[in-house]
Amino acid sequence: MTPPPAADDTRSPRVLVAPDSFKGSLTQAEVAAAIAAGVARALPGARVTELPLSDGGEGWLDTLVAADEGGRMVEVAASGPLGEPIEGRFGLVEGGRTAVIEVATASGLHLVSPTSETFRAASSRGSGELIRAALDAGATRILVGLGGSATTDGGAGLAVALGARLLDAGGEPVGAGGAALADVATVDLSGLDPRLGAVEVLVASDVDNPLLGPTGAAAIYGPQKGAGPDDVAPVDAALANYADRVEAALGRELRSVPGAGAAGGLGFGLLAFCGARLVPGIEVALDTVGFDAALAGADLVISGEGRIDLQTLHGKVVAGVAGRARAAGVPVYAIGGAVDPAVEEEWPRFEAAGLAAVESTLERPLPLADALEPKGARRRLTATAERLARSFPDPPGLRH
């Protein structure tokens, strides 16, 4: 019996699924899988490629390592935010030449119960230990994701882990944490790891806060890290003293660089001690995971994130994906766990960014705990993706 001819799938749409996580609910990979399931229901012949992404926050490490066929995780002993021993990890990709570090794995807010005391005392030392371990592994390029830190020490702990000395007026090392920076009298860089001069350090950040002042590290991010009403001003003053000493040692001003205040001032510390460049995390991620190659030949891209709002247009995954796809002439649909009503008011801006459709997974208001519950979130996400995919190739615009 002669078998029937193979189906001609040359006209089957090619769909690239490239979302961020739905924070607190589903990981990047889980979001991608749920969207892909909806596409498969709506377009049974579609050829779907899943490419989870991160802009430098939650999931940065796992996402970039998983996207590299030869990527691997390396586990190392490190210090937690309060000096406790933890099992840290970083990734090696691109044949081991590039290290991927997510500061939250060693210095993350999830490792402490935020209080006034932890706000003042938490140290970024563990993040410096991860960088040192990456240097030991032979990496010549380090990609650092800054999201989710517990620290407000301006990267002082990181600096000490890399060989710098922060000394008080008596020549003794100062204590750990942001509050102790009030005691810094001298910054000694003579012992700083010389290998830092031979590596490229790119810091993924989507914020532009300076180190100090009303929009700085302590004022903006302190409250979510346990700071009480009387804690912010003293730590901001301590950071100012520290910045004075660091900048004097370096001979240049860094405190006002956009992003210096990211992750409790880790942006400042990485600029000062690692010669880092602060870059949009999504652009680094898109290049590292080979987004442009995956986009080639795609007929449709579906992206998404937990909440789509005006901030989405400023360095978030959805905007980064839409920008690349727009340049290639490929439409982008985006799904949000929620969509801010302001999106409708500003819809021309979203269209100009390259978005052909935006839809929320929520058909009615839900309590936050119910909205974040993974099983329900996954089900709603798949149903939303199915509805959107059925509209292809006629984009529905904004639906919420």
Secondary structure, DSSP 8 states (H G I E B T S, - for coil): ---------TTS-EEEE----BTTTB-HHHHHHHHHHHHHHH-TT-EEEE----SSSTTHHHHHHHTSTT-EEEEEEEE-TTS-EEEEEEEEEGGGTEEEEETHHHHBGGGS---HHHHHH---HHHHHHHHHHHHTT-SEEEEE-TTB---STTHHHHHHTT-EEE-TTS-B--SSSGGGGG--EEE-TTS-GGGGGSEEEEE------SSSTTSHHHHHTGGGT--TTTHHHHHHHHHHHHHHHHHHHTS--TTSTTTTHHHHHHHHHHHHH--EEE-HHHHHHHHTTHHHHHTT-SEEEEEEEEESGGGGTT-HHHHHHHHHHHHT--EEEEEEEE-THHHHTHHHHHHTTEEEEEES-SS---HHHHH-HHHHHHHHHHHHHHHHHHTTS--EEE-
